[in-house]
Amino acid sequence: MPSSAQALLESWRLPIPIVLALVIAAFIYSRGWLRHRKAFSHTIPVWRAAAFITGLFFVWIAVGSPLVAFDDNLLTVHMVQHVLLMLAAPPLILLGAPALPMLDGLPRRFVRGVLSPLLRWRFLRALGSTVTHPVFCWLAATAALLGWHLPGAFELALRSGLWHGAEHACFFWTGILFWWPVTEPWPSVAKWPRWRVPLYLFFATLPCDALSAFLTFCDRVVYPSYLSRPQLFSLSPLADQECAGALMWVCATFIYLIPAVIITVQLLSPNQGEAYRNLADVLRERHHDGRGARGESVDLVQRQ
């Protein structure tokens, strides 16, 4: 390993707050999932729990692993973080059907005394309905992607640790919003017909393709800060930028293509489509027969 890369790696320190938050989230989900599974063994299968934990692991790789030591020096590493935070971690976390396990994993007093009034608040329910509408989700994710890659905003994030953290948080949470209409995690309400989701994913590739093509073919370094950073792994700043653009181009294309194909197959298969539509009804019926915190959990997240 080059001495400059070795020096950066040695300067890396484990971000305790981020790691602690991820560990707590994994613990609460796992605790709730185990409780839930004892009462209703097949409602949330093992693969969903594995998806949730894998999503948290991807978040750790992006913002808590030694990879962070190189993000200020290599745009390619920075782009890997963006792909993980926007395209990889959010859909896996949502596929974990996090609402019920997280509620079941929290202390009952906290659920009854704090979450129950909040989740029944009309303003909060109306706000949730607005921000999970596909049009808002698409616009929010697109604005975050293009806005943070403008030279001024990107350079600000490179110079300031606070703004860098804000950039990553923005990518992650707009990623959650973007994938919400695609995964439709229970107990969300479908805002439009399912056949529109492949089109939603197709149009999402357009801004990604435009940004990727610009970074790959513009023949100049877009972010001047990388010109003054040490070159790592024999990559010039321009070659690094081209690699970052190509990485985003390929990853976005394939990550959007996979769910589009799966949803199209579901739509063309009547049996699978019917099973998918009935899943929320099965969950509701089973949990209304539950007791204690499990029964309350479903009541708190009922659809409008």
C-alpha positions, 0 to 999 in steps of 0.5 A, spaced: 500 500 500 502 506 498 505 510 504 500 516 503 494 511 503 497 507 509 497 514 513 490 516 511 488 509 514 492 510 520 489 516 521 482 513 521 478 513 527 472 509 529 466 513 529 463 511 536 456 515 535 454 512 528 456 505 530 452 505 536 446 508 533 447 502 528 448 497 533 442 500 537 437 499 531 440 492 529 438 490 537 431 493 537 429 490 530 432 483 532 429 483 539 422 485 536 423 480 530 424 475 535 418 477 539 414 477 533 416 471 530 414 467 536 407 469 536 406 469 528 412 465 525 411 466 518 409 473 517 416 476 517 420 471 514 428 470 515 430 473 509 427 480 511 430 480 517 437 479 513 435 484 508 434 489 514 441 487 517 445 488 511 442 495 509 445 497 516 451 494 514 452 497 508 450 504 512 456 502 516 461 501 510 459 508 507 460 512 513 463 508 519 468 503 516 475 505 514 473 507 507 471 514 510 479 515 510 479 515 503 473 519 501 476 526 501 482 524 497 478 519 492 472 521 488 471 514 487 470 512 494 466 518 495 461 515 489 461 508 493 459 512 499 453 515 495 451 509 492 451 505 498 447 510 502 442 512 496 441 505 492 443 499 496 442 501 504 435 504 503 431 498 499 434 493 504 432 496 510 425 497 507 424 490 505 426 488 512 419 491 514 421 495 519 415 498 522 413 492 526 419 489 529 422 496 531 415 497 535 415 490 538 423 491 540 422 498 543 420 498 551 412 498 552 412 504 556 415 508 551 411 506 545 404 507 549 407 514 552 411 517 547 410 514 540 402 512 541 400 520 541 405 522 536 403 516 531 396 518 532 397 526 531 393 528 525 398 533 522 404 527 523 399 523 519 398 528 513 405 529 513 407 522 512 402 521 507 405 527 503 412 526 503 411 518 501 407 520 495 411 518 489 412 524 486 415 528 492 419 522 493 422 522 486 423 530 486 426 529 493 431 524 491 433 527 484 434 534 488 439 531 493 443 527 488 444 533 483 444 539 488 449 535 492 454 534 486 454 541 484 461 544 485 459 549 490 455 544 495 460 538 494 466 543 495 463 545 502 462 538 504 469 536 502 471 542 507 466 541 513 465 535 517 459 538 519 456 539 512 459 532 510 455 529 515 449 533 512 450 531 505 450 523 507 444 524 512 441 527 506 442 522 501 440 516 506 433 519 508 432 521 501 434 514 499 429 512 504 423 516 501 425 514 494 425 507 495 418 507 499 413 507 493 417 501 490 418 497 496 411 499 499 413 497 506 407 495 511 403 499 513 404 504 507 398 506 502 400 505 495 399 512 492 398 510 485 397 503 481 403 498 481 404 498 474 407 505 474 413 503 479 417 501 473 416 507 469 418 511 476 425 507 476 426 508 469 425 516 470 430 515 476 435 513 471 435 519 467 438 524 472 443 519 474 445 518 467 446 525 466 450 526 472 455 520 470 456 522 463 458 529 465 463 526 470 465 521 465 466 525 459 467 532 461 475 532 460 476 536 466 476 536 474 469 538 476 471 539 484 478 543 484 479 540 491 481 533 488 487 537 484 491 539 491 490 532 494 495 526 494 494 521 488 492 515 491 493 508 487 496 511 481 489 515 479 490 522 477 484 526 479 481 526 472 482 518 472 479 518 479 473 522 476 472 518 470 472 512 474 467 515 479 462 517 474 462 510 470 461 507 477 455 511 478 452 509 471 453 502 472 450 501 479 444 506 478 442 502 471 443 495 474 440 497 481 434 500 478 433 495 473 432 489 478 426 491 482 423 494 475 424 487 472 421 483 479 415 488 479 414 487 472 414 479 473 409 480 479 404 484 475 404 479 469 403 473 474 396 474 477 398 469 483 404 473 485 400 479 484 394 477 488 399 474 494 402 481 494 396 485 495 393 481 500 400 481 504 397 487 508 391 484 510 394 478 513 398 482 517 393 486 520 388 480 521 394 476 525 396 482 529 389 484 531 389 477 534 395 479 538 396 481 545 400 487 549 405 491 545 404 487 539 397 488 538 398 496 540 404 496 535 399 495 529 394 500 532 399 505 532 401 504 525 394 503 521 394 506 515 389 512 513 
